Amino acid sequence: MHEFDVSSTASDHRLAGLRKLFPVQRFVNDKASRSAFESDGLTAFRAKPLAVVIPETADEVIAAVRWCFDNDVPFVARGSGTSLSGGSLPVADGIVIALNRMNRILKLDPESRTAVVEPGVVNLKVSQAAAPHGLYFSPDPSSQSVCTIGGNVAFNSGGAHCLKYGMTSNHVLGIKAVTATGEVVTIGSTSTESVGPDYTGLFCGNEGLFGIAIEITLRLLPKPEVFHTVLVGYDSLRAAGDAVSAVIDSGLLPGAMEIMDALSIEAAEAAVKCDYPRGAAAVLIVELEGPREKIAFEREQLSRVIAATKPVVEMVAKDDEERMRIWKGRKSVFSAVGRLSPDFLVQDGVVPRKRLGEALVAIEKLSRDSGIRIANVFHAGDGNLHPLILFDGNVDGMLHRAEAVAAELSRLCIAMGGSITGEHGVGMEKRDFLPHMFDENTVDMFDRLRRAFDPKMIANPGKMFPGTEAPALAMTGLHPLEKAGVIQRE
Amino acid sequence: MHEFDVSSTASDHRLAGLRKLFPVQRFVNDKASRSAFESDGLTAFRAKPLAVVIPETADEVIAAVRWCFDNDVPFVARGSGTSLSGGSLPVADGIVIALNRMNRILKLDPESRTAVVEPGVVNLKVSQAAAPHGLYFSPDPSSQSVCTIGGNVAFNSGGAHCLKYGMTSNHVLGIKAVTATGEVVTIGSTSTESVGPDYTGLFCGNEGLFGIAIEITLRLLPKPEVFHTVLVGYDSLRAAGDAVSAVIDSGLLPGAMEIMDALSIEAAEAAVKCDYPRGAAAVLIVELEGPREKIAFEREQLSRVIAATKPVVEMVAKDDEERMRIWKGRKSVFSAVGRLSPDFLVQDGVVPRKRLGEALVAIEKLSRDSGIRIANVFHAGDGNLHPLILFDGNVDGMLHRAEAVAAELSRLCIAMGGSITGEHGVGMEKRDFLPHMFDENTVDMFDRLRRAFDPKMIANPGKMFPGTEAPALAMTGLHPLEKAGVIQRE
């Protein structure tokens, strides 16, 4: 555990002005309440904020940010805190702006297929609201039943179906945001043909460093008429990886292509009884979706391609119930892995799709060499790996060893011409890897752009960029603040 | 004509250092040669640069930019000078960096479906080089046989087929660029899943204000197996506009949907004998493209949709020759209009697709009220209008009147919830309209981002942003430099 806190006794006076902006029940600074916000999906990191404010209106968000700007107090915007990269970890000398009550769908226009939402709206609620009109919101992170659109925007979230439809940024048409200077800006357009640079694309994936989106215009898609979902078992992980390339090379563009290895299958089976085929070293899930006639045509093509990949078993979902069971297994993996191991880290790296098989062999070797079990489950069509690194945090030094394996995986992805993150973001977890992916000039340019939004560096400082501008922990070895005794690892 | 020049006699000494960087034949500053660069596709504006340098390598481009940075000399990067918004108009006290000799395709990888090119490569050359592998580069501006990829990137160019496939930014995976500070940065990734904000998307559409792309990684697409191209005639422009919505509402996504009105048809017919149906008030071109079986299915669906829109005539291209004839008519319009009028301005505005019919009625009224003929030809699927405003520049005051009509069209697009530019960019032409589309905070944010790349404001200054930081002309009325007698209108 990496934990840090600063005494908040002296902070009460400092926060007096902020307190006045919120009713007492929406300004929280007692220790117990602050503890509820001290971590996110990357539980190895903890930090208690000075206080948490819970705005209910855009004006309250703006007022909070302006107060932070005027008083040089760092802030972290937070939705449901599901970030897996520590992106919503509080800053120990700053405040958290919790956006869960900013959860209104302001407008839903079936004709233009758009929805305007507040940042605290839960991802799945958008699709539920759009369903009566035959529409849905495409990005589908595994956490979609709890994660918020504001977080999806900040981390440019993906999901199983981003192979065909792209990431969150491909579905955000416009953003009204308060920048870290307290200014309100409005960017984007409902047309693909916009003026000048893609400012909306720039804002998506800012990881909370530019400011806070307060109104987001989303693109909705028509729900596919039919799905065709196939589960294919292989006798090796590599064979499953190669099958992915075969499908893509055939010209098919499935809605999703997911791979799970034996360990993931075992976990899912134990947790949710998804009836995956026994004895396969890996399964590949392929889902086609679209108009009925088109899919009728494509499923024949897919069937021929799959037959040529020498599968050991193939299951076709006969109805929606069977389809849901297949997806239930896949979507349960992260939680199911808890049955196999007391603790785990979820890695999130990308390799070029053509090098998937090679990457998987390297990961197997890394697991053997380190003696640390790694369960593999990933968005195969994108080359987006999610190795789950299993360890027991109660055993001395195991967290460090697991983190070293995670770091090794990041290096592997970079070396193969891929990326340190596909969809979880850089956050706390990967910040020290940014300079491994980008040269110094380029990181400097990123930093200048960030300062164009946040000259005082008060918006989620310490994330994404390496450096020591705010308390944060290096991925390996002792952090300067640890050395100084300010923070302790448990 | 809006023309300006500054004496270059005094500039020789100033440019001595730059001259040393280039062999004599690639450093041009005699008046005749400079004149060859004095204008671009928006011929109403002219400015002579101090000198033109013609680099042949990335290192020479970088050296030129560094020299400009060190010596506070403005520069304008230029490909083929086809910009229709005056985006590549020289700055009278600056230099032009001509990139036409930076025209190598550095790498073409059919397996990953990517090409790495220099900025001076002509758009069509990429598709020609990719053709033996069954691939092509999707963005297809009308000028694609001459315009360069660097210009496409700078202006995020579109074309008839961006309805289905998106703009240039959707097909640029990575960029190596020299920023206006002389630093080389490398952004982007071959994966849709990238790290942090979409920096590549930010660079596309920068209109030359951030720096110069020196290596661009492009995404190539597999060539469609078959095309199905239909030309449909209607008895009114509005009926054609409404047909576009009917097609989209049916769930079809054609590769292209283009509309031409009677005046455009007349011009095209006179110029290239494209055999369009006589007597139609407007024609709609719809092109489906994709795998054979899929298109066989979709053409039936399209046929039913079109039948319900009450066309007066329908022609289906029986073979590739007929298809090319249909497209020849459409693509000839800009040049063909020269037969109808000595001069014309091409406007480039966007309205929400659902309001196309309404916009066309308003344009007709504007034409009637102003007594200025307007030919309409446009990317209908995107709501991207290209009204051609016909006038005789030799008649006193006519340029001013035509510009006033163009300005009125921009206002119309904004009022209808659209955009002042779809694909031509803001450039010189629309710069004074930027504050009509975006509020002050937002334009300020744009400017801060621009300064993150170009703190000295030497990269294509005077474009995109309103203001007087460089010699430029307001769209209507006298420019301050005109009032001061520094520049004259012809």
Chai-1 contact restraints between the chains, C-beta under 6 A:
chainA,res_idxA,chainB,res_idxB,connection_type,confidence,min_distance_angstrom,max_distance_angstrom,comment,restraint_id
A,G158,B,E193,contact,1.0,0.0,6.0,A-B,restraint_1
A,G166,B,T192,contact,1.0,0.0,6.0,A-B,restraint_2
A,S169,B,D198,contact,1.0,0.0,6.0,A-B,restraint_3
A,E183,B,N441,contact,1.0,0.0,6.0,A-B,restraint_4
A,V184,B,N441,contact,1.0,0.0,6.0,A-B,restraint_5
A,V185,B,N441,contact,1.0,0.0,6.0,A-B,restraint_6
A,V185,B,T442,contact,1.0,0.0,6.0,A-B,restraint_7
A,V185,B,M445,contact,1.0,0.0,6.0,A-B,restraint_8
A,T186,B,T442,contact,1.0,0.0,6.0,A-B,restraint_9
A,S189,B,S419,contact,1.0,0.0,6.0,A-B,restraint_10
A,S191,B,V350,contact,1.0,0.0,6.0,A-B,restraint_11
A,S191,B,S419,contact,1.0,0.0,6.0,A-B,restraint_12
A,T192,B,G166,contact,1.0,0.0,6.0,A-B,restraint_13
A,E193,B,V350,contact,1.0,0.0,6.0,A-B,restraint_14
A,E193,B,D382,contact,1.0,0.0,6.0,A-B,restraint_15
A,E193,B,N384,contact,1.0,0.0,6.0,A-B,restraint_16
A,E193,B,G422,contact,1.0,0.0,6.0,A-B,restraint_17
A,E193,B,E423,contact,1.0,0.0,6.0,A-B,restraint_18
A,V195,B,S419,contact,1.0,0.0,6.0,A-B,restraint_19
A,V195,B,T421,contact,1.0,0.0,6.0,A-B,restraint_20
A,G196,B,G205,contact,1.0,0.0,6.0,A-B,restraint_21
A,P197,B,L202,contact,1.0,0.0,6.0,A-B,restraint_22
A,P197,B,G205,contact,1.0,0.0,6.0,A-B,restraint_23
A,P197,B,N206,contact,1.0,0.0,6.0,A-B,restraint_24
A,D198,B,S169,contact,1.0,0.0,6.0,A-B,restraint_25
A,D198,B,G201,contact,1.0,0.0,6.0,A-B,restraint_26
A,D198,B,L202,contact,1.0,0.0,6.0,A-B,restraint_27
A,G201,B,D198,contact,1.0,0.0,6.0,A-B,restraint_28
A,G201,B,G201,contact,1.0,0.0,6.0,A-B,restraint_29
A,L202,B,P197,contact,1.0,0.0,6.0,A-B,restraint_30
A,L202,B,D198,contact,1.0,0.0,6.0,A-B,restraint_31
A,L202,B,L202,contact,1.0,0.0,6.0,A-B,restraint_32
A,G205,B,G196,contact,1.0,0.0,6.0,A-B,restraint_33
A,G205,B,P197,contact,1.0,0.0,6.0,A-B,restraint_34
A,N206,B,P197,contact,1.0,0.0,6.0,A-B,restraint_35
A,E293,B,F297,contact,1.0,0.0,6.0,A-B,restraint_36
A,F297,B,E293,contact,1.0,0.0,6.0,A-B,restraint_37
A,V350,B,S191,contact,1.0,0.0,6.0,A-B,restraint_38
A,V350,B,E193,contact,1.0,0.0,6.0,A-B,restraint_39
A,D382,B,E193,contact,1.0,0.0,6.0,A-B,restraint_40
A,N384,B,E193,contact,1.0,0.0,6.0,A-B,restraint_41
A,S419,B,S189,contact,1.0,0.0,6.0,A-B,restraint_42
A,S419,B,S191,contact,1.0,0.0,6.0,A-B,restraint_43
A,S419,B,V195,contact,1.0,0.0,6.0,A-B,restraint_44
A,T421,B,V195,contact,1.0,0.0,6.0,A-B,restraint_45
A,G422,B,E193,contact,1.0,0.0,6.0,A-B,restraint_46
A,E423,B,E193,contact,1.0,0.0,6.0,A-B,restraint_47
A,N441,B,E183,contact,1.0,0.0,6.0,A-B,restraint_48
A,N441,B,V184,contact,1.0,0.0,6.0,A-B,restraint_49
A,N441,B,V185,contact,1.0,0.0,6.0,A-B,restraint_50
A,T442,B,V185,contact,1.0,0.0,6.0,A-B,restraint_51
A,T442,B,T186,contact,1.0,0.0,6.0,A-B,restraint_52
A,M445,B,V185,contact,1.0,0.0,6.0,A-B,restraint_53
A,R448,B,A452,contact,1.0,0.0,6.0,A-B,restraint_54
A,L449,B,A452,contact,1.0,0.0,6.0,A-B,restraint_55
A,A452,B,R448,contact,1.0,0.0,6.0,A-B,restraint_56
A,A452,B,L449,contact,1.0,0.0,6.0,A-B,restraint_57
A,A452,B,A452,contact,1.0,0.0,6.0,A-B,restraint_58
